[in-house]
Amino acid sequence: MKFLTTNFVKCPIKGCQSSLDAFPLKYEECQLAQEEQEYNPEFLCHMLERLDWNAILKVAHDLGNDSLPPTKPEDLDPIMEDDQAILKDLHTLLLETQVVDGKMVCKNCQHIYYIKNSIPNFLLPPHLC
Amino acid sequence: MLPTPNVKNVDYERVYEPAEDSFLLLDCLEEECEFIQSRFKDIIPMVTEIGGGSGIVTTFLYKNILPKAIFIATDINPHACEAIVNTVKLNKGDNNTLKIPNLVDSCQMNLTSAIKSETIDLLVFNPPYVPATEVPDIPNDPEDDTWLDLALLGGEDGMVTTWKLLDDLDTILSPTKGVAYILFCARNNPDKVAEIMRSRGWNVETVILRKAGWEVLSILKFTRV
């Protein structure tokens, strides 16, 4: 599971649908791995537009990374040296960082979901469907 | 004609093997290629295939239709979730020349239950459409030998699973550009489904229809009016 995907998944339990605490999930006891990806700064800038920066900050914090800028970097220019450094960092974090193993906890209902072999499992026991 | 992805080392005792319905979906997406590319030319779209199985359709979308997209493929079957990721990697090959990262992930879930609402721009679903007395229960054990049944059996009219999705379609698809391609067989009464969905405010169009063995398969496209 790529770090990027944490920006799009939430607790699937119906009662958590309208709760602001059901997203992002809280990531605990995670084992990470780096997987090399093509670096494409223009694509990355474009993609940033649709990401929820606060969720990125929270998940990065869960995984022990507090080095991100507090607000979403805007108008990044892949030609500028300073912007390049930020883009490289984001590339490494969002696209190359894989959560191989770990837990995802809903901050609303406390249900725990597991990630195994890089695949998150959001199936619910029948009584919660 | 766009190339069909290679699929290798998938355990077809547990994961749905690409068949006429899968290939119809590929042909449909090829036909719709221009529409899809122009609809999403200004954004990085979120693409979700429900029940990705072997990964052939998601891989086709990534390689041939929307290389610059974020993909979350879902399946309730853990073996399929593994197969999807492997098939994308197996076929990545020449995308390296495009310098596009592989943003395909697979997640084990029911339909799109764990994906944020109103986020999916392009949704593709080849559902379990075979009429049956009931939709099978999800096995507890990954080694269970009934995983494959879940890919096929769709309960009454073969529509139980598909209706669960259609009833929620408005909260699943992104508000303006969202589009869904869903496969039906004649016994699902696709004309009746289209009529009901139109009355709920959807544009429904039959993109492709084909006789495949003893089945007549079609794919409907849903967009907001």
Interface residues (C-beta under 8 A of the other chain):
Chain A: M1 K2 L4 T5 F8 V9 K10 C11 P12 Q17 F23 Q37 E38 Y39 N40 F43 H46 M47 E49 R50 L95 Y113 N117 S118 I119 P120 N121 F122 L123 L124 P126 C129
Chain B: I43 I44 M46 K68 I70 I72 I76 P78 C81 E82 V85 N96 L98 K99 I100 P101 N102 L103 D105 S106 C107 Q108 M109 N110 S113 A114 I115 K116 S117 T119 D137 I138
